[in-house]
Amino acid sequence: MGAPRRRRGSIPCGTRAPCYDTAPLYAIILSPRIPLSAPAQSAAIAVPAGHPARTGHGGIVLILVTLLLFVSMDTLVKDLVQRNPAPVLIWLRFLVHMIVAAAIMLAVPRFRPFIRSKAPVRQLVRSALLMTTTTTFFFGLMYLKLADLVILTQAAPLMVVALSVVLLGEKVGPRRWFGVLVGFAGVVIILKPGFGFEWASLFGLASAVIYAIYQIMTRSLSGADHTMTTFFYTASVGAVVMAAIAPFFWQTPSWTDALLMLLPGIFGGTGHLLLIMAFARSEASLLAPYFYTVIIWATLLGWAIFGEVPDLFTFIGAGLVVAAGFYVWHRERKLMKMRGQVRA
């Protein structure tokens, strides 16, 4: 059995993972560029010469820093959106992100050929999905507690598992379906139907659903474009479309706010790069549990900056969502070990 085939010119693929021939289901949310189908015998991971091995723990620190950046971006936006129009913040978030991506692509000669996409329509649809999920999330920040909104979006990995059956034809066993249903029960508890339901919670729910579809769309691009192509196109639709909308909502910000409004795009663009680096150094199955640290960051920052304390419903629902996520991750990791796709 020969060494596993690696795509020509590959470096860490997609916005969240390296491009290697493995196909774990739950890792779609974390490894969206993994091929839709791949033979089990190609599961042994090949690391390009000169790159750190992915079997270690080098990506853990990077993933923790990445998640702190993302939650810091959410916290900053929650503060800014109280004084500035959401459409303007959304536009600047994508505009700065796109400038960062373009600067990196042009500054590194070997990335320049990847500016052109082989699947431009799918790239634009994916970018539009990101714009939509970001829009619903930003509007949710106007009305919901930071931790509540972040916890709702943590149901996205479970939604990916469910949607992959319909959109990708994946097979999900009864145990993983049980985990998904438990997670959805947690979401229902957080929404508190009949016990002080907040209509703004629908923003968080919509953001999670759209983000799950966005991840599946990212995975569908696995065989079409290079990592940096996808990275470059990520913010394109948001930057262009919101540029046409933002002028209708423009309000001249204070000098302080004007400077702060540049940070979400910097945090977002940097975060995507760190994600690529993290998954270049460690396996997706190793890093998956650390994504739930965003709940800790969001709870602490929400309390420290906004004086927000999640209620009992949120704590119970969050417990179910996290427990379900860990259970589905455990089942996926076990199946991957059986296929020889991860080391025991």
SERO-4910 file (N, C-alpha, C, O; in steps of 0.05 Angstrom, whole numbers):
BEGIN
 pado doro    nc1    nc2    nc3   cac1   cac2   cac3    cc1    cc2    cc3    oc1    oc2    oc3
  Met    A     17    -24      0      0      0      0     18     25      0     34     28     18
  Gly    A     14     42    -20     32     65    -22     24     88     -4      3     86     10
  Ala    A     40    108     -4     34    131     12      8    145      2      3    143    -22
  Pro    A     -7    157     19    -32    170     11    -27    193     -9     -7    207     -7
  Arg    A    -45    196    -27    -42    216    -47    -48    244    -35    -68    246    -20
  Arg    A    -32    263    -41    -37    290    -31    -41    308    -55    -27    305    -76
  Arg    A    -60    326    -54    -66    343    -77    -42    360    -85    -27    369    -68
  Arg    A    -38    364   -111    -16    379   -121    -16    407   -109    -36    421   -110
  Gly    A      7    415    -99      9    443    -88     -6    447    -63    -11    470    -56
  Ser    A    -14    426    -49    -31    430    -26    -16    441     -2      6    432      5
  Ile    A    -29    459     12    -21    468     38    -47    465     54    -67    456     42
  Pro    A    -49    473     79    -74    469     94    -98    479     77    -98    502     69
  Cys    A   -118    462     73   -140    468     55   -164    479     69   -168    474     93
  Gly    A   -179    496     55   -204    506     66   -199    526     88   -176    531     95
  Thr    A   -221    536     99   -218    556    120   -212    543    147   -205    556    166
  Arg    A   -216    516    149   -214    504    175   -199    478    176   -198    465    197
  Ala    A   -186    470    154   -173    444    156   -153    440    134   -155    453    113
  Pro    A   -134    422    138   -116    414    116   -130    396     96   -151    385    102
  Cys    A   -118    394     72   -131    379     51   -118    351     50    -98    347     37
  Tyr    A   -129    332     65   -119    305     65   -142    286     59   -166    293     63
  Asp    A   -136    263     49   -157    244     41   -169    228     63   -163    205     67
  Thr    A   -185    241     79   -200    228    100   -228    239     99   -233    261     87
  Ala    A   -247    224    110   -275    234    108   -292    229    133   -312    216    131
  Pro    A   -284    240    156   -300    238    180   -324    257    178   -322    279    168
  Leu    A   -348    247    187   -372    263    184   -373    287    202   -377    310    193
  Tyr    A   -368    283    228   -371    305    247   -350    326    242   -354    349    249
  Ala    A   -328    319    229   -307    338    224   -313    356    201   -296    373    194
  Ile    A   -337    354    189   -344    372    167   -343    401    177   -333    419    164
  Ile    A   -353    405    201   -354    432    212   -326    442    218   -321    466    218
  Leu    A   -307    424    223   -280    431    229   -261    428    206   -242    442    203
  Ser    A   -267    408    188   -250    402    166   -266    403    140   -270    383    127
  Pro    A   -277    427    133   -295    428    111   -284    422     83   -299    419     64
  Arg    A   -257    421     81   -246    416     55   -239    386     50   -227    380     30
  Ile    A   -247    369     69   -242    340     65   -259    330     43   -282    337     40
  Pro    A   -248    312     25   -263    301      3   -289    288     12   -291    277     34
  Leu    A   -309    288     -5   -335    277      2   -333    247      5   -349    235     20
  Ser    A   -316    234    -10   -312    206     -6   -283    199    -11   -269    211    -28
  Ala    A   -273    181      5   -245    174      3   -241    146     13   -253    138     33
  Pro    A   -224    130      0   -219    103      8   -206    102     35   -188    119     41
  Ala    A   -213     83     51   -202     81     78   -173     76     78   -158     84     96
  Gln    A   -163     63     57   -134     57     56   -117     81     53    -93     80     56
  Ser    A   -129    104     45   -114    128     41   -114    146     66   -107    169     64
  Ala    A   -123    135     88   -127    151    112   -102    159    127   -102    178    142
  Ala    A    -80    144    123    -56    152    137    -48    180    127    -48    185    103
  Ile    A    -41    197    146    -37    225    140     -8    230    131     11    223    145
  Ala    A     -6    243    108     21    251     98     25    280    104      7    296     98
  Val    A     47    287    115     53    315    121     74    325    101     95    312     98
  Pro    A     70    347     88     89    357     69    116    362     82    117    369    106
  Ala    A    137    359     67    164    364     77    166    392     87    157    411     73
  Gly    A    178    396    110    182    422    121    159    432    138    161    454    149
  His    A    137    417    139    115    425    155    114    409    181    123    385    180
  Pro    A    105    420    203    104    406    228     84    383    226     64    385    212
  Ala    A     89    362    241     71    339    240     44    345    252     42    361    271
  Arg    A     23    334    241     -4    339    250    -12    321    272    -34    323    282
  Thr    A      6    303    281     -1    284    302      3    296    330     -5    284    349
  Gly    A     16    320    332     22    332    358      0    350    367    -22    350    356
  His    A      7    366    388    -13    383    400     -7    413    394    -17    430    408
  Gly    A      9    417    373     16    445    367     -7    462    359     -6    487    362
  Gly    A    -29    450    349    -51    467    340    -70    475    363    -86    493    359
  Ile    A    -67    464    387    -85    470    409    -83    499    417   -103    513    420
  Val    A    -58    509    421    -55    537    429    -66    555    407    -79    575    413
  Leu    A    -60    548    382    -70    565    360   -101    566    359   -113    587    354
  Ile    A   -113    543    364   -143    542    363   -155    558    386   -175    571    383
  Leu    A   -142    557    409   -152    572    432   -149    602    427   -167    618    434
  Val    A   -127    611    415   -123    639    409   -143    647    387   -155    669    389
  Thr    A   -148    630    368   -167    635    347   -195    640    358   -208    660    351
  Leu    A   -204    623    375   -230    625    387   -233    650    404   -254    662    405
  Leu    A   -212    656    418   -212    681    434   -214    705    416   -228    725    423
  Leu    A   -201    704    393   -203    726    373   -232    729    363   -243    751    361
  Phe    A   -245    706    357   -272    707    347   -292    718    368   -309    734    361
  Val    A   -289    709    393   -307    718    413   -301    748    420   -320    763    426
  Ser    A   -276    756    418   -269    784    422   -282    801    400   -292    823    406
  Met    A   -283    791    376   -296    804    354   -326    807    360   -337    829    356
  Asp    A   -338    786    369   -367    787    376   -372    807    398   -392    822    397
  Thr    A   -355    807    418   -358    825    441   -356    854    431   -372    871    440
  Leu    A   -336    859    415   -332    886    404   -356    895    388   -365    918    390
  Val    A   -366    878    371   -389    884    354   -414    889    371   -429    908    365
  Lys    A   -417    874    392   -441    877    410   -440    905    422   -461    918    426
  Asp    A   -416    915    429   -414    942    439   -418    963    418   -433    982    422
  Leu    A   -406    959    395   -408    979    373   -436    981    362   -445   1003    354
  Val    A   -450    959    360   -477    959    347   -497    974    364   -519    980    354
  Gln    A   -491    980    389   -509    996    405   -509   1025    397   -527   1040    403
  Arg    A   -487   1034    383   -484   1062    375   -482   1066    345   -483   1089    335
  Asn    A   -477   1045    330   -473   1047    302   -490   1028    286   -497   1006    297
  Pro    A   -498   1035    262   -516   1017    246   -503    990    240   -480    989    232
  Ala    A   -518    969    243   -508    942    238   -498    938    210   -477    926    206
  Pro    A   -513    948    189   -504    944    161   -476    956    157   -460    944    141
  Val    A   -470    978    169   -443    990    166   -422    973    179   -400    969    167
  Leu    A   -428    962    202   -409    944    216   -404    919    200   -381    909    198
  Ile    A   -425    908    188   -423    884    172   -405    889    148   -388    873    141
  Trp    A   -410    912    135   -394    919    111   -365    922    118   -348    911    104
  Leu    A   -358    936    139   -330    940    147   -318    914    156   -294    910    151
  Arg    A   -333    896    168   -322    870    176   -312    855    152   -290    844    153
  Phe    A   -328    855    130   -320    840    106   -300    855     90   -282    843     78
  Leu    A   -302    882     88   -283    898     73   -255    895     83   -236    890     68
  Val    A   -252    898    110   -225    895    122   -215    867    118   -191    863    113
  His    A   -233    847    122   -225    819    119   -214    815     90   -194    802     86
  Met    A   -229    825     71   -221    821     43   -194    835     37   -178    825     22
  Ile    A   -190    859     49   -164    873     45   -141    857     57   -120    855     45
  Val    A   -146    846     81   -126    829     93   -119    805     75    -96    798     71
  Ala    A   -140    792     65   -136    768     48   -122    775     23   -103    761     14
  Ala    A   -130    798     10   -117    806    -15    -88    813    -10    -70    807    -27
  Ala    A    -82    826     12    -54    834     18    -37    809     21    -14    809     12
  Ile    A    -47    789     35    -32    764     38    -28    750     12     -6    740      6
  Met    A    -49    749     -5    -47    735    -31    -26    749    -49    -11    736    -63
  Leu    A    -25    776    -48     -7    790    -65     21    791    -54     41    793    -69
  Ala    A     24    790    -27     50    791    -14     66    765    -17     90    766    -17
  Val    A     51    743    -19     64    717    -21     63    707    -50     41    700    -59
  Pro    A     84    708    -65     84    701    -93     71    674   -100     56    672   -120
  Arg    A     75    654    -83     64    628    -90     34    626    -87     21    607    -97
  Phe    A     22    646    -74     -7    647    -71    -21    661    -94    -45    657    -98
  Arg    A     -6    677   -109    -19    694   -130    -34    678   -151    -56    687   -159
  Pro    A    -24    655   -160    -40    640   -180    -67    630   -170    -84    623   -186
  Phe    A    -71    630   -144    -95    619   -133   -117    640   -129   -138    634   -118
  Ile    A   -112    664   -139   -133    684   -138   -156    677   -156   -180    683   -150
  Arg    A   -150    664   -178   -171    655   -197   -183    629   -188   -169    610   -182
  Ser    A   -210    628   -187   -225    604   -178   -233    587   -201   -240    597   -223
  Lys    A   -233    561   -197   -244    542   -217   -274    538   -213   -287    526   -230
  Ala    A   -284    547   -191   -313    544   -185   -324    570   -174   -332    571   -151
  Pro    A   -323    591   -190   -331    618   -180   -360    620   -170   -365    634   -150
  Val    A   -378    606   -182   -406    607   -174   -409    596   -146   -422    608   -128
  Arg    A   -397    572   -141   -399    560   -114   -384    577    -93   -393    579    -71
  Gln    A   -362    589   -101   -348    607    -83   -365    631    -75   -365    639    -52
  Leu    A   -380    642    -94   -396    665    -89   -421    657    -72   -429    672    -54
  Val    A   -432    634    -77   -454    624    -61   -445    620    -32   -459    628    -13
  Arg    A   -422    608    -29   -411    604     -2   -406    630     12   -413    633     36
  Ser    A   -395    650     -2   -390    676     10   -416    690     17   -418    704     37
  Ala    A   -437    686      0   -463    698      6   -475    685     32   -488    699     47
  Leu    A   -471    659     35   -480    646     59   -466    657     84   -479    661    105
  Leu    A   -440    662     82   -426    674    104   -436    702    111   -439    709    134
  Met    A   -442    717     90   -453    744     94   -480    743    109   -485    759    126
  Thr    A   -496    723    101   -523    720    113   -521    711    142   -535    722    159
  Thr    A   -504    691    147   -502    682    175   -490    704    193   -497    706    216
  Thr    A   -471    719    182   -459    741    197   -480    763    203   -481    774    225
  Thr    A   -496    769    183   -517    789    187   -537    781    209   -543    798    226
  Thr    A   -546    757    208   -565    748    229   -552    748    256   -564    754    277
  Phe    A   -526    741    257   -512    740    283   -508    768    293   -512    773    317
  Phe    A   -501    787    276   -497    815    285   -523    827    296   -523    842    316
  Phe    A   -545    821    282   -570    832    292   -578    818    318   -591    831    335
  Gly    A   -571    793    321   -576    779    346   -560    792    369   -570    793    391
  Leu    A   -536    802    363   -520    816    384   -534    841    395   -528    850    417
  Met    A   -552    852    379   -565    876    388   -585    871    410   -591    888    427
  Tyr    A   -596    846    411   -618    841    429   -612    819    450   -624    819    471
  Leu    A   -594    800    444   -590    777    461   -564    780    478   -546    795    471
  Lys    A   -563    765    499   -539    763    515   -518    749    497   -524    732    482
  Leu    A   -493    758    501   -471    747    485   -469    717    487   -467    703    467
  Ala    A   -470    707    512   -467    678    517   -490    663    505   -486    641    493
  Asp    A   -515    673    507   -538    660    496   -536    656    466   -541    634    455
  Leu    A   -527    677    452   -524    676    423   -502    657    415   -506    641    396
  Val    A   -480    658    428   -457    641    422   -465    611    426   -458    594    410
  Ile    A   -479    606    448   -487    578    454   -506    568    432   -503    545    424
  Leu    A   -524    584    423   -543    576    402   -527    568    377   -534    548    364
  Thr    A   -507    583    370   -492    577    346   -475    552    349   -466    540    329
  Gln    A   -470    543    374   -454    519    377   -470    493    370   -459    471    370
  Ala    A   -495    497    363   -511    475    352   -505    469    323   -514    449    312
  Ala    A   -490    487    310   -484    484    282   -471    457    275   -479    445    255
  Pro    A   -451    447    290   -440    421    283   -461    399    283   -459    381    266
  Leu    A   -480    400    301   -501    380    301   -519    383    277   -528    363    266
  Met    A   -524    408    269   -540    412    245   -526    403    220   -539    393    202
  Val    A   -499    405    220   -484    394    197   -488    364    195   -492    354    173
  Val    A   -487    350    217   -492    321    217   -519    315    205   -521    297    188
  Ala    A   -539    329    214   -566    324    204   -569    332    175   -580    317    159
  Leu    A   -559    355    167   -562    364    140   -545    348    120   -551    346     96
  Ser    A   -523    336    130   -506    320    112   -521    296    101   -514    286     80
  Val    A   -540    286    116   -556    263    107   -572    271     82   -573    256     62
  Val    A   -583    295     82   -600    305     60   -583    315     37   -588    309     14
  Leu    A   -563    332     44   -548    346     23   -524    330     12   -516    334    -11
  Leu    A   -513    312     28   -489    298     20   -493    268     17   -476    253      8
  Gly    A   -517    258     26   -522    230     25   -506    213     44   -502    189     40
  Glu    A   -497    226     66   -482    212     87   -500    193    103   -524    197    104
  Lys    A   -488    173    114   -503    154    131   -496    160    160   -472    160    168
  Val    A   -516    164    176   -513    170    205   -527    149    221   -551    144    217
  Gly    A   -512    136    239   -523    114    255   -542    124    277   -542    148    282
  Pro    A   -557    106    289   -577    114    310   -564    128    334   -577    145    346
  Arg    A   -540    120    341   -527    133    365   -521    162    359   -525    179    376
  Arg    A   -511    168    335   -506    196    329   -531    212    326   -532    235    333
  Trp    A   -552    199    315   -578    212    314   -588    219    342   -600    240    346
  Phe    A   -583    201    360   -591    206    388   -576    231    399   -588    248    412
  Gly    A   -551    232    393   -535    255    402   -546    281    390   -547    301    403
  Val    A   -552    280    364   -563    304    350   -589    313    363   -594    337    367
  Leu    A   -607    294    369   -633    300    381   -630    312    409   -644    330    416
  Val    A   -611    301    424   -606    313    451   -596    342    448   -605    359    463
  Gly    A   -579    347    429   -569    374    424   -591    393    416   -593    415    426
  Phe    A   -609    383    399   -632    400    391   -651    405    414   -662    427    416
  Ala    A   -653    385    432   -670    390    456   -658    412    473   -672    428    485
  Gly    A   -631    413    474   -617    434    488   -623    462    476   -627    481    490
  Val    A   -624    463    449   -631    488    436   -659    497    443   -663    520    448
  Val    A   -678    478    443   -705    485    450   -707    496    479   -721    515    483
  Ile    A   -692    484    497   -692    494    525   -681    523    526   -691    540    540
  Ile    A   -660    528    511   -648    555    510   -668    575    499   -670    598    508
  Leu    A   -684    567    479   -704    584    467   -727    591    486   -741    611    483
  Lys    A   -732    573    506   -752    577    527   -780    582    516   -793    601    523
  Pro    A   -790    565    498   -817    569    488   -838    566    511   -838    546    525
  Gly    A   -854    586    514   -874    585    535   -864    595    562   -879    597    581
  Phe    A   -838    601    564   -826    610    589   -808    635    584   -785    635    591
  Gly    A   -821    655    572   -806    679    567   -790    678    541   -767    688    540
  Phe    A   -802    666    520   -789    664    494   -781    691    484   -798    710    484
  Glu    A   -756    695    474   -747    719    462   -746    716    432   -731    699    422
  Trp    A   -762    732    418   -763    729    388   -735    732    376   -729    721    355
  Ala    A   -718    749    389   -691    753    378   -674    728    378   -654    727    364
  Ser    A   -682    708    393   -668    682    393   -668    669    365   -651    653    358
  Leu    A   -688    677    349   -690    666    322   -666    675    305   -658    661    286
  Phe    A   -654    698    312   -630    707    298   -608    687    302   -594    679    283
  Gly    A   -604    678    327   -583    659    333   -589    632    320   -570    619    310
  Leu    A   -614    623    321   -621    598    308   -616    599    278   -605    580    267
  Ala    A   -625    621    266   -621    624    237   -591    624    230   -583    613    210
  Ser    A   -576    638    247   -547    640    242   -534    612    243   -517    606    226
  Ala    A   -542    596    262   -531    569    264   -538    551    240   -521    537    229
  Val    A   -564    553    231   -572    537    208   -557    545    183   -548    528    168
  Ile    A   -556    571    178   -542    581    154   -512    574    155   -500    568    134
  Tyr    A   -501    576    179   -472    570    181   -467    541    176   -446    534    164
  Ala    A   -485    523    184   -482    495    178   -483    490    148   -467    474    137
  Ile    A   -501    503    134   -502    501    105   -477    512     92   -466    501     72
  Tyr    A   -467    534    103   -442    546     94   -419    526     96   -402    524     78
  Gln    A   -417    511    118   -396    492    121   -398    469    101   -378    460     91
  Ile    A   -422    460     96   -426    439     77   -419    449     49   -407    434     33
  Met    A   -426    474     42   -418    485     17   -387    487     15   -376    482     -7
  Thr    A   -374    494     37   -345    495     37   -334    468     31   -314    465     15
  Arg    A   -346    447     42   -336    420     38   -340    412      9   -323    397     -2
  Ser    A   -361    422     -4   -366    414    -32   -345    425    -51   -342    417    -74
  Leu    A   -329    445    -41   -308    457    -57   -282    442    -55   -261    451    -65
  Ser    A   -282    420    -41   -257    406    -34   -240    399    -59   -215    401    -58
  Gly    A   -252    391    -80   -237    383   -104   -234    404   -124   -222    400   -146
  Ala    A   -244    429   -119   -245    449   -139   -222    470   -136   -208    476   -155
  Asp    A   -220    481   -112   -201    503   -109   -181    499    -86   -185    482    -69
  His    A   -160    514    -88   -139    514    -68   -149    529    -42   -167    545    -43
  Thr    A   -136    523    -21   -142    536      5   -143    566      3   -163    578     11
  Met    A   -123    578     -8   -121    607     -9   -141    620    -28   -149    643    -24
  Thr    A   -150    604    -47   -172    614    -65   -197    618    -48   -211    638    -50
  Thr    A   -204    597    -33   -227    598    -16   -225    620      5   -244    634     11
  Phe    A   -201    623     17   -196    644     36   -201    671     24   -212    689     37
  Phe    A   -191    675     -1   -194    701    -14   -223    708    -20   -231    731    -16
  Tyr    A   -239    688    -28   -266    693    -36   -285    695    -12   -308    703    -15
  Thr    A   -276    686     11   -294    685     35   -309    710     40   -333    709     45
  Ala    A   -296    733     39   -309    758     46   -319    775     22   -328    797     25
  Ser    A   -316    763     -2   -321    779    -27   -349    789    -29   -354    813    -33
  Val    A   -369    772    -26   -397    780    -30   -405    800     -8   -419    819    -14
  Gly    A   -397    794     16   -404    812     38   -393    840     34   -406    860     39
  Ala    A   -368    841     24   -355    868     19   -369    883     -3   -373    907     -1
  Val    A   -378    869    -24   -390    883    -47   -419    889    -41   -428    912    -45
  Val    A   -435    870    -33   -464    874    -28   -469    894     -6   -485    912     -9
  Met    A   -454    892     16   -459    911     38   -448    939     31   -457    958     44
  Ala    A   -430    941     12   -421    967      3   -444    983    -10   -445   1007     -9
  Ala    A   -463    968    -23   -486    980    -35   -508    987    -15   -524   1005    -20
  Ile    A   -508    973      7   -529    977     28   -521    997     49   -537   1013     58
  Ala    A   -495    995     57   -486   1011     80   -491   1041     77   -498   1054     97
  Pro    A   -487   1053     53   -492   1082     51   -519   1092     60   -522   1114     69
  Phe    A   -540   1075     57   -567   1082     66   -570   1083     96   -589   1095    106
  Phe    A   -551   1072    110   -552   1071    139   -529   1086    152   -525   1085    177
  Trp    A   -513   1100    136   -488   1113    146   -494   1134    167   -511   1152    163
  Gln    A   -479   1132    188   -478   1153    209   -448   1157    215   -434   1137    220
  Thr    A   -440   1182    215   -411   1187    221   -405   1179    249   -416   1190    268
  Pro    A   -386   1160    253   -380   1150    280   -360   1169    293   -348   1186    280
  Ser    A   -356   1166    319   -336   1180    333   -308   1170    324   -307   1148    312
  Trp    A   -287   1185    329   -261   1176    322   -254   1149    335   -241   1132    323
  Thr    A   -261   1147    360   -256   1121    374   -270   1098    362   -258   1077    357
  Asp    A   -296   1102    356   -311   1080    343   -301   1074    315   -301   1051    307
  Ala    A   -292   1095    301   -282   1091    274   -258   1072    274   -255   1055    256
  Leu    A   -241   1076    294   -218   1058    296   -226   1030    305   -216   1010    294
  Leu    A   -244   1029    324   -253   1003    334   -268    987    312   -267    962    312
  Met    A   -281   1001    294   -297    987    273   -279    973    253   -289    956    238
  Leu    A   -253    978    253   -235    964    236   -226    937    247   -218    919    233
  Leu    A   -229    934    274   -218    911    287   -233    885    281   -221    864    278
  Pro    A   -260    885    279   -274    859    272   -263    846    247   -260    821    247
  Gly    A   -258    862    226   -247    849    202   -219    839    206   -212    818    195
  Ile    A   -203    853    221   -176    844    227   -177    818    244   -163    799    238
  Phe    A   -194    818    264   -197    794    281   -207    770    264   -197    748    267
  Gly    A   -227    776    247   -238    754    231   -218    743    211   -215    718    209
  Gly    A   -204    761    196   -184    751    177   -162    736    190   -153    716    180
  Thr    A   -151    747    212   -130    734    227   -139    707    238   -124    688    238
  Gly    A   -163    707    248   -174    682    259   -175    660    239   -169    637    245
  His    A   -183    666    214   -185    646    193   -157    635    186   -154    611    182
  Leu    A   -137    653    186   -110    644    181    -99    626    203    -87    605    198
  Leu    A   -105    633    228    -96    616    251   -110    589    251    -98    569    259
  Leu    A   -135    588    241   -149    563    239   -134    545    219   -131    521    224
  Ile    A   -126    556    197   -112    541    177    -86    530    189    -79    507    185
  Met    A    -72    547    204    -47    539    216    -51    517    237    -35    499    240
  Ala    A    -73    520    253    -79    501    274    -83    473    262    -73    453    273
  Phe    A    -99    471    241   -105    445    229    -82    435    212    -83    412    204
  Ala    A    -63    451    207    -38    442    194    -20    427    214     -3    412    206
  Arg    A    -25    433    239     -7    422    260    -20    400    277     -5    384    289
  Ser    A    -46    398    277    -60    378    294    -84    367    279    -96    381    262
  Glu    A    -92    343    285   -115    330    272   -140    344    281   -143    353    304
  Ala    A   -160    345    263   -186    357    269   -199    343    294   -211    357    310
  Ser    A   -196    317    295   -209    302    317   -197    309    344   -210    307    365
  Leu    A   -171    318    344   -159    327    369   -168    354    377   -172    360    401
  Leu    A   -173    372    358   -180    400    364   -210    404    368   -217    424    380
  Ala    A   -226    386    358   -255    389    359   -266    398    387   -281    417    388
  Pro    A   -259    384    409   -270    391    435   -264    420    444   -279    432    459
  Tyr    A   -242    431    434   -233    457    443   -251    479    432   -250    502    442
  Phe    A   -267    473    412   -284    494    401   -306    502    421   -317    524    418
  Tyr    A   -312    486    440   -332    493    460   -321    513    481   -336    522    498
  Thr    A   -295    519    480   -285    539    498   -296    567    492   -294    585    508
  Val    A   -308    570    468   -320    596    461   -343    602    481   -348    626    486
  Ile    A   -356    582    491   -377    586    511   -366    598    536   -378    616    548
  Ile    A   -343    589    545   -330    600    569   -322    629    564   -328    646    580
  Trp    A   -309    634    541   -300    661    534   -324    680    533   -324    702    544
  Ala    A   -346    671    519   -369    688    516   -383    694    543   -392    717    548
  Thr    A   -384    674    560   -397    678    586   -380    698    603   -392    716    615
  Leu    A   -354    694    603   -337    712    619   -337    741    608   -339    760    624
  Leu    A   -334    744    582   -334    771    570   -361    784    573   -363    808    578
  Gly    A   -382    769    569   -409    780    572   -414    790    601   -427    811    605
  Trp    A   -404    775    620   -407    783    648   -389    807    655   -398    826    668
  Ala    A   -364    806    646   -345    827    653   -351    854    640   -346    875    652
  Ile    A   -360    853    615   -364    878    600   -392    888    600   -397    912    602
  Phe    A   -411    870    598   -439    878    596   -456    871    621   -479    878    622
  Gly    A   -444    858    640   -458    851    664   -480    830    659   -500    828    674
  Glu    A   -476    813    639   -496    793    631   -490    766    645   -467    757    645
  Val    A   -510    754    656   -508    728    668   -529    710    656   -553    715    659
  Pro    A   -521    688    643   -541    670    631   -560    659    652   -552    654    675
  Asp    A   -585    654    644   -605    643    663   -602    613    664   -586    601    651
  Leu    A   -619    601    682   -618    572    686   -624    556    660   -612    536    655
  Phe    A   -644    566    644   -650    553    619   -626    551    601   -621    531    588
  Thr    A   -611    573    600   -587    574    583   -566    554    592   -554    540    576
  Phe    A   -561    553    619   -541    534    629   -549    505    623   -532    489    616
  Ile    A   -575    498    628   -584    471    623   -582    464    593   -572    443    586
  Gly    A   -592    483    576   -591    478    547   -562    476    537   -556    459    520
  Ala    A   -545    493    547   -517    492    539   -504    466    547   -488    454    532
  Gly    A   -511    456    571   -501    430    579   -508    408    560   -492    390    554
  Leu    A   -533    408    551   -543    387    533   -529    390    505   -521    370    493
  Val    A   -526    415    495   -514    419    469   -485    410    470   -476    396    452
  Val    A   -470    417    491   -442    409    493   -439    379    497   -422    367    484
  Ala    A   -456    368    514   -455    339    518   -461    324    493   -448    304    486
  Ala    A   -481    333    478   -488    320    452   -465    323    432   -458    304    418
  Gly    A   -452    347    432   -430    351    414   -407    333    420   -394    321    402
  Phe    A   -400    329    446   -379    311    454   -385    282    447   -368    267    439
  Tyr    A   -411    275    451   -419    247    445   -416    241    415   -405    220    408
  Val    A   -426    259    399   -424    255    370   -395    255    361   -387    239    345
  Trp    A   -379    273    373   -350    274    367   -337    247    375   -321    236    361
  His    A   -345    237    399   -334    211    408   -341    189    389   -324    172    382
  Arg    A   -366    188    380   -374    167    361   -359    169    335   -351    149    323
  Glu    A   -356    194    325   -341    198    300   -312    190    303   -301    177    285
  Arg    A   -300    197    325   -272    190    329   -269    160    331   -249    149    320
  Lys    A   -287    146    343   -286    117    345   -288    105    318   -274     86    311
  Leu    A   -307    115    301   -309    105    274   -284    110    257   -276     94    241
  Met    A   -272    134    262   -248    141    247   -225    122    255   -209    115    238
  Lys    A   -223    115    280   -203     96    289   -207     69    276   -188     56    268
  Met    A   -232     61    274   -238     35    261   -230     35    232   -221     15    221
  Arg    A   -232     59    219   -224     61    191   -195     66    188   -184     66    166
  Gly    A   -181     71    211   -153     77    209   -147    106    201   -125    112    192
  Gln    A   -167    124    205   -163    152    196   -151    169    218   -141    191    211
  Val    A   -150    160    243   -136    175    263   -120    155    280   -127    131    280
  Arg    A   -100    164    294    -85    147    311    -99    142    337   -113    160    347
  Ala    A    -97    119    348   -111    112    372   -100    128    396   -110    125    418
***
